[in-house]
Amino acid sequence: MLLWGRLVLGSRLWEVVRPGLMTNHDVSRPLLTVYDGDRPWVILGELRSGALVAAPLNDARGNPKWWTPLVEADQLAFPGSKRSQVELAHLWSLPATLPKFGSVQAGGRQTIEQGIQRYL
């Protein structure tokens, strides 16, 4: 509940970051998880410590669930963006030192906020 209480707060809200590989390098691939590989993550909040609260973006061609709001490619401002699911069930805290890679545009923000409200 601590992470949920920090959603939709912070100075870097709606930025997209790429934290890099979230698993050990020596794990055999492919992993059937949203943590495999280097993927974009959307900042959805900030902890009191300044750490970022983020959710990974996942390919929308899969099996969308009610807790994975779909954001259209034109609402994701970063190179190579495509229609994506925001994996709200997979929130992580990330270092505040991660550089900005892109952002979520207004329509996408609204979609994600509505998804957060449904998920709470």
Secondary structure as UniProt FT lines:
FT   TURN            2..3
FT   HELIX           4..6
FT   TURN            11..14
FT   STRAND          15..17
FT   TURN            25..26
FT   TURN            34..35
FT   STRAND          41..46
FT   TURN            48..49
FT   STRAND          52..59
FT   TURN            60..61
FT   TURN            66..67
FT   STRAND          70..71
FT   HELIX           73..75
FT   STRAND          76..77
FT   TURN            79..80
FT   STRAND          84..86
FT   HELIX           88..90
FT   STRAND          92..94
FT   TURN            96..97
FT   STRAND          102..104
FT   HELIX           106..119
//
